[in-house]
């Protein structure tokens, strides 16, 4: 399959720089990025076993929120700026 995309001059420059730094041309570099991204499990796939276990446990939403909030505090100390919000809605 051939894919054509329009890139801004800045994005094109960054792509060329990163490809060159990795010893690849832009096409090879983009293909490697796509292969890595598309082979990675989705968040839903990663969380499915946890969701199943929680459902089988019979824990209530309130109990889960109380338990998970204890984990959130130490984890949030290590979250980088711009990462998804881990707080309950």
C-alpha positions as a Markdown table, in Angstrom:
| # | Residue | x | y | z |
|---|---|---|---|---|
| 1 | Unk | 0.0 | 0.0 | 0.0 |
| 2 | Unk | 1.2 | 3.5 | -0.8 |
| 3 | Unk | 0.2 | 6.3 | 1.5 |
| 4 | Unk | 0.7 | 10.0 | 0.7 |
| 5 | Unk | 0.4 | 12.6 | 3.4 |
| 6 | Unk | 1.0 | 16.4 | 3.5 |
| 7 | Unk | 3.4 | 17.6 | 6.1 |
| 8 | Unk | 4.2 | 21.1 | 7.3 |
| 9 | Unk | 7.8 | 22.2 | 6.7 |
| 10 | Unk | 8.6 | 21.9 | 10.4 |
| 11 | Unk | 7.3 | 18.4 | 10.6 |
| 12 | Unk | 9.1 | 17.4 | 7.4 |
| 13 | Unk | 12.3 | 18.7 | 8.9 |
| 14 | Unk | 11.8 | 16.8 | 12.2 |
| 15 | Unk | 11.0 | 13.6 | 10.3 |
| 16 | Unk | 14.1 | 14.0 | 8.1 |
| 17 | Unk | 16.3 | 14.7 | 11.2 |
| 18 | Unk | 15.0 | 11.7 | 13.1 |
| 19 | Unk | 15.2 | 9.4 | 10.1 |
| 20 | Unk | 18.8 | 10.4 | 9.5 |
| 21 | Unk | 19.7 | 10.0 | 13.1 |
| 22 | Unk | 18.3 | 6.4 | 13.0 |
| 23 | Unk | 20.2 | 5.6 | 9.8 |
| 24 | Unk | 17.0 | 5.3 | 7.7 |
| 25 | Unk | 15.3 | 7.3 | 5.0 |
| 26 | Unk | 12.0 | 9.0 | 5.9 |
| 27 | Unk | 9.9 | 6.2 | 4.4 |
| 28 | Unk | 11.7 | 3.5 | 6.4 |
| 29 | Unk | 11.4 | 5.5 | 9.5 |
| 30 | Unk | 7.7 | 6.1 | 9.1 |
| 31 | Unk | 7.1 | 2.5 | 8.3 |
| 32 | Unk | 9.0 | 1.5 | 11.5 |
| 33 | Unk | 6.8 | 3.9 | 13.5 |
| 34 | Unk | 3.6 | 2.5 | 12.1 |
| 35 | Unk | 4.7 | -1.1 | 12.7 |
| 36 | Unk | 5.5 | -0.3 | 16.3 |
| 37 | Unk | 2.3 | 1.7 | 16.9 |
| 38 | Unk | 0.0 | -0.8 | 15.1 |
| 39 | Unk | 1.5 | -3.8 | 16.8 |
| 40 | Unk | 1.1 | -2.4 | 20.3 |
| 41 | Unk | -1.9 | -3.4 | 22.3 |
| 42 | Unk | -4.7 | -0.8 | 22.7 |
| 43 | Unk | -5.5 | 0.5 | 26.1 |
| 44 | Unk | -8.8 | -1.5 | 26.0 |
| 45 | Unk | -6.8 | -4.7 | 25.3 |
| 46 | Unk | -4.4 | -4.0 | 28.2 |
| 47 | Unk | -7.1 | -3.2 | 30.7 |
| 48 | Unk | -9.5 | -6.0 | 29.7 |
| 49 | Unk | -8.1 | -8.5 | 32.2 |
| 50 | Unk | -8.2 | -6.0 | 35.0 |
| 51 | Unk | -11.8 | -5.1 | 34.1 |
| 52 | Unk | -12.8 | -8.7 | 34.0 |
| 53 | Unk | -11.1 | -9.4 | 37.4 |
| 54 | Unk | -12.8 | -6.4 | 39.0 |
| 55 | Unk | -16.2 | -7.5 | 37.6 |
| 56 | Unk | -15.7 | -11.1 | 38.9 |
| 57 | Unk | -14.6 | -9.8 | 42.3 |
| 58 | Unk | -18.0 | -8.2 | 43.0 |
| 59 | Unk | -16.3 | -5.0 | 44.3 |
| 60 | Unk | -18.6 | -2.0 | 44.3 |
| 61 | Unk | -17.8 | 1.2 | 42.4 |
| 62 | Unk | -17.4 | 3.0 | 45.7 |
| 63 | Unk | -14.9 | 0.3 | 47.0 |
| 64 | Unk | -13.0 | 0.4 | 43.8 |
| 65 | Unk | -12.7 | 4.3 | 43.9 |
| 66 | Unk | -11.5 | 4.2 | 47.5 |
| 67 | Unk | -8.9 | 1.5 | 46.7 |
| 68 | Unk | -7.7 | 3.0 | 43.5 |
| 69 | Unk | -7.5 | 6.5 | 45.0 |
| 70 | Unk | -4.8 | 5.2 | 47.3 |
| 71 | Unk | -2.8 | 4.2 | 44.3 |
| 72 | Unk | -3.4 | 7.4 | 42.4 |
| 73 | Unk | -1.5 | 9.6 | 45.0 |
| 74 | Unk | 1.9 | 7.9 | 44.6 |
| 75 | Unk | 1.5 | 7.5 | 40.9 |
| 76 | Unk | 0.5 | 11.1 | 40.3 |
| 77 | Unk | 3.8 | 12.2 | 41.8 |
| 78 | Unk | 5.6 | 10.6 | 38.9 |
| 79 | Unk | 3.2 | 11.7 | 36.1 |
| 80 | Unk | 4.8 | 13.9 | 33.5 |
| 81 | Unk | 3.1 | 17.2 | 32.5 |
| 82 | Unk | 0.8 | 16.7 | 29.6 |
| 83 | Unk | 0.0 | 13.0 | 30.5 |
| 84 | Unk | -3.6 | 12.0 | 30.7 |
| 85 | Unk | -5.4 | 13.0 | 33.9 |
| 86 | Unk | -5.7 | 10.1 | 36.4 |
| 87 | Unk | -8.3 | 11.8 | 38.6 |
| 88 | Unk | -11.8 | 10.4 | 38.7 |
| 89 | Unk | -14.4 | 12.4 | 36.7 |
